[in-house]
Amino acid sequence: MMQELVIKSYGDLGFHKTIGELIKEHSENKEDIREVAKRLVDLTRVHDILDLGCGYGWFEEAMPSGFRSIVGIDCLDANEQGFLSVARKIATHSAFKRVLLPAPIDMEADTFDLIISAYSLYFFPDVLPEVHRLLRPTGVFLIITHSASMMEEGEEFFDFSNVRQVINNFSAENGEHILRQHFELVTATDYINSLVFVKEEKGDLAKYIDFKREFISKDVSPVVVKAKMIHELETRGMMKFNKNDRIFVARK
Ligand SMILES: C[S@@+](CC[C@H](N)C(=O)[O-])C[C@H]1O[C@@H](n2cnc3c(N)ncnc32)[C@H](O)[C@@H]1O
């Protein structure tokens, strides 16, 4: 199943950290998207945080300390230690729950001031009623998501309809409409970015495609994609990939 393939690729902590650095290095937008996202929330009013599809705690790495509690939910056990080691630095109480979302979340209503979902809501958009239940009346739901056109450059050569289908579950383009069915107030902030690789950076492009491999393998063999993209990089001298993301803030 597509979802399982994608999920499998999110458990390798060391590789993800390397990719994080690589993405930063090749980004045209040098501002960290987490800094943009944090400015949209009044963190002085946040005490209890829930992170859905938390991974190894990438978002928490950019958070200040002093929170009362942080709970991370992810379907992969492999993310538990990474997440907890980051969460412990910034909150008095931290917990990790392995749950395959969407599913009922075993916690009381109105528990969190901030619920985060970074690059994950397209895997489980049906979790929204649970988010609404768990958010305090004054709470904020913060989402970072990809644009449906993120595979655009690759689509010149390949048909990525399976990836597109996952992203279309909740994308920069349709996210506001989906959120408005559950939340009163919704705002959207664009984060415009491209990843740029020049001829000498073939190795980095190969690693980036490796990072996306589980995502694309249902559509095309990642080996074929890699060979084609590296050939194009050699021919054109430079390749640019759309990495426009959007940050949504939703309130009850
Ligand atoms: C692209 S990663 C993002 C991780 C983290 N939020 C970040 O921004 O680095 C997506 C995360 O969602 C998790 N995930 C995917 N499908 C899930 C599901 N159905 N239920 C719970 N977690 C899921 C994956 O294991 C992975 O950690």
Ligand as a Chemical Component Dictionary entry (heavy atoms), coordinates in Angstrom:
data_LIG
# 
_chem_comp.id                   LIG 
_chem_comp.type                 NON-POLYMER 
_chem_comp.pdbx_formal_charge   0 
_chem_comp.three_letter_code    LIG 
# 
loop_
_chem_comp_atom.comp_id 
_chem_comp_atom.atom_id 
_chem_comp_atom.alt_atom_id 
_chem_comp_atom.type_symbol 
_chem_comp_atom.charge 
_chem_comp_atom.model_Cartn_x 
_chem_comp_atom.model_Cartn_y 
_chem_comp_atom.model_Cartn_z 
_chem_comp_atom.pdbx_ordinal 
LIG C1  C1  C 0  7.291  13.764 6.330  1  
LIG S1  S1  S 1  7.357  13.094 7.940  2  
LIG C2  C2  C 0  7.311  14.557 8.921  3  
LIG C3  C3  C 0  7.881  14.367 10.277 4  
LIG C4  C4  C 0  7.980  15.637 11.120 5  
LIG N1  N1  N 0  6.688  16.237 11.393 6  
LIG C5  C5  C 0  8.862  16.615 10.388 7  
LIG O1  O1  O 0  8.346  17.629 9.914  8  
LIG O2  O2  O -1 10.052 16.326 10.257 9  
LIG C6  C6  C 0  5.759  12.387 8.185  10 
LIG C7  C7  C 0  5.596  11.708 9.548  11 
LIG O3  O3  O 0  4.262  11.240 9.698  12 
LIG C8  C8  C 0  4.275  9.916  10.180 13 
LIG N2  N2  N 0  3.067  9.274  9.691  14 
LIG C9  C9  C 0  2.755  9.003  8.403  15 
LIG N3  N3  N 0  1.555  8.440  8.317  16 
LIG C10 C10 C 0  1.079  8.355  9.590  17 
LIG C11 C11 C 0  -0.139 7.870  10.166 18 
LIG N4  N4  N 0  -1.104 7.369  9.394  19 
LIG N5  N5  N 0  -0.297 7.957  11.508 20 
LIG C12 C12 C 0  0.670  8.476  12.290 21 
LIG N6  N6  N 0  1.844  8.946  11.799 22 
LIG C13 C13 C 0  2.040  8.894  10.479 23 
LIG C14 C14 C 0  5.547  9.306  9.629  24 
LIG O4  O4  O 0  5.998  8.205  10.381 25 
LIG C15 C15 C 0  6.493  10.502 9.703  26 
LIG O5  O5  O 0  7.179  10.566 10.928 27 
# 
loop_
_chem_comp_bond.comp_id 
_chem_comp_bond.atom_id_1 
_chem_comp_bond.atom_id_2 
_chem_comp_bond.value_order 
_chem_comp_bond.pdbx_ordinal 
LIG C1  S1  SING 1  
LIG S1  C2  SING 2  
LIG S1  C6  SING 3  
LIG C2  C3  SING 4  
LIG C3  C4  SING 5  
LIG C4  N1  SING 6  
LIG C4  C5  SING 7  
LIG C5  O1  DOUB 8  
LIG C5  O2  SING 9  
LIG C6  C7  SING 10 
LIG C7  O3  SING 11 
LIG C7  C15 SING 12 
LIG O3  C8  SING 13 
LIG C8  N2  SING 14 
LIG C8  C14 SING 15 
LIG N2  C9  SING 16 
LIG N2  C13 SING 17 
LIG C9  N3  DOUB 18 
LIG N3  C10 SING 19 
LIG C10 C11 SING 20 
LIG C10 C13 DOUB 21 
LIG C11 N4  SING 22 
LIG C11 N5  DOUB 23 
LIG N5  C12 SING 24 
LIG C12 N6  DOUB 25 
LIG N6  C13 SING 26 
LIG C14 O4  SING 27 
LIG C14 C15 SING 28 
LIG C15 O5  SING 29 
# 
